[in-house]
Amino acid sequence: MPLSRCQETAGPGGPVNDTPAGVGISGHGNTRAGTGRRPACHTPAVDLDLSGEHTLLRDTVRSYMEGEVAPVVDAHEREHRFPEAVVRSLGEMGWLGIPVPEAWGGAGMDTLAYAIAIEEIGRVWGSLGLIVAAHTSLGCGPILLAGTDEQKREFLVPLASGQVLGGYGLTEPGAGSDAGGIKTTARPADDAEGGWILDGGKRFITNAGQAGTYTVAARTGETPSGAPAISAFIVPAATPGFSVGRLEDKLGLHASATGELRFDGARIPAGNLLGELGGGFRTFLTILDGGRISIAALALGLAQAALDAAVPYVREREQFGRPIGTFQAVAFRIADMATEIEAARALVWRAAWLKDQGRDYGLAAAQAKLFASEVAARATDAALLVHGGYGYVDDYPVGRFLRDAKLTQIGEGTSEIQRLVIARRILGLRVS
Ligand SMILES: Cc1cc2nc3c(=O)[nH]c(=O)nc-3n(C[C@H](O)[C@H](O)[C@H](O)COP(=O)(O)OP(=O)(O)OC[C@H]3O[C@@H](n4cnc5c(N)ncnc54)[C@H](O)[C@@H]3O)c2cc1C
């Protein structure tokens, strides 16, 4: 059976064979408009063009990030200052709830749109990319997935419409990759006021101290088999007994806040249990599957930023009387970066597309996250090296890209954890 019966037709532009260096790089991504060759049937076997809506979103986010946001990045990063005003503007533009349905305060777009936006934000500012990804995937995500209509009205609408920032507390000092090992507890209050009492603490929480609403995992006893039962709770920042502890000094992503959450007899209403009692771990694992797509998109943005910085530099910088980009060793670094970035983008878009189709995307999301974050680490390293000594000082942003990219190999599951997820799925064995 033929793969496709469509006849290829040459469009007005004809086939595009040889994109000049720089054009395909900074103008990455295909669009429906202006493509040279179109299949002459209605349903092509594979369509790798972005829709008009996705293209418009990408161009709008790119133009806003380059025009309005880029000028304030360095000062915020240098001063380790959270970009409150920028985050507020993103909320006003509807970019803090891109994949959330309009009925719940979001933009009602899909996961692909969200991934494209995170790539474009991350390409200019890694810290902002992480703030938005954590807010959307981890702050809004659990309530969208497991919340009742009442919880969505009360908590999701303010989050997705950008009035309140969200955070997500799973990791603890003794429970990172082994998230099931958390020690924070929640018990029903035994007095007339009722509700849940939380005790314990979380570490490394993105948007700590900035978020108004956190979703938090806590132990609520044991399952019949003796394993810890983990449930999810919604904790407003104003909850008595809740506080934000130390904020971390990090290698990179200096404008994004990462810190401790403390629960000292924090009392929340009974209605803040999110999903079923004991069902929180499943909810969080599902949320991490989706969140990996956004961290992969952030990695992609950082890798693209590295390439965008390296290309003009190696064209202009001269040594031995010629541009260093004419030395094959340098040019081949660029060739490898460009190729790996395109491969990473294909994986990210595929994982997003599978999710949007309502299909199983867990394996694809882990593959996208693993590959894109490793590409980001390699590409940002290569960009720094082709800048020589200038890459090691603050004259160029490539050092920031390298520092920021490291997080994408760690957050929402390290590369080893992604390999575990992938290997288990491929082998069907309990690999550990
Ligand atoms: C900037 C930043 C933001 C973060 N934001 C959040 C957030 O918003 N919410 C949240 O809940 N968490 C957050 N995290 C936590 C993050 O998810 C964890 O750091 C991550 O899951 C790794 O856990 P860990 O740091 O305890 O490392 P560990 O789990 O101690 O891992 C250490 C090393 O051991 C390896 N390892 C562990 N287990 C295995 C295994 N079974 N097989 C092979 N190798 C293994 C790891 O791959 C890693 O190399 C954030 C972290 C950072 C740095």
The ligand as an ORCA input file, in Angstrom:
! r2SCAN-3c Opt
* xyz 0 1
  C      15.844     25.479     39.539
  C      15.001     24.314     39.986
  C      13.620     24.423     39.957
  C      12.825     23.375     40.445
  N      11.459     23.538     40.505
  C      10.705     22.595     41.126
  C       9.308     22.821     41.362
  O       8.752     23.857     40.977
  N       8.611     21.874     42.053
  C       9.194     20.711     42.497
  O       8.492     19.903     43.107
  N      10.513     20.462     42.268
  C      11.286     21.379     41.615
  N      12.629     21.154     41.401
  C      13.222     19.907     41.885
  C      13.653     18.969     40.779
  O      12.538     18.377     40.192
  C      14.625     17.963     41.412
  O      15.821     18.666     41.704
  C      14.896     16.778     40.512
  O      13.761     15.970     40.388
  C      16.078     15.926     41.028
  O      15.937     15.622     42.382
  P      17.175     15.876     43.382
  O      17.635     17.257     43.155
  O      16.770     15.499     44.740
  O      18.317     14.916     42.853
  P      18.496     13.298     43.190
  O      17.193     12.614     43.012
  O      19.181     13.225     44.518
  O      19.470     12.894     42.049
  C      20.887     13.050     42.116
  C      21.506     12.270     40.966
  O      21.202     10.871     41.090
  C      20.593     10.388     39.914
  N      19.608      9.363     40.237
  C      18.676      9.383     41.218
  N      17.929      8.266     41.173
  C      18.394      7.531     40.136
  C      18.040      6.268     39.571
  N      17.017      5.526     40.049
  N      18.738      5.835     38.493
  C      19.739      6.567     37.983
  N      20.115      7.761     38.478
  C      19.460      8.241     39.542
  C      19.940     11.629     39.296
  O      19.716     11.461     37.909
  C      20.958     12.704     39.602
  O      21.989     12.678     38.654
  C      13.430     22.177     40.892
  C      14.832     22.052     40.876
  C      15.619     23.105     40.443
  C      17.114     22.960     40.472
*
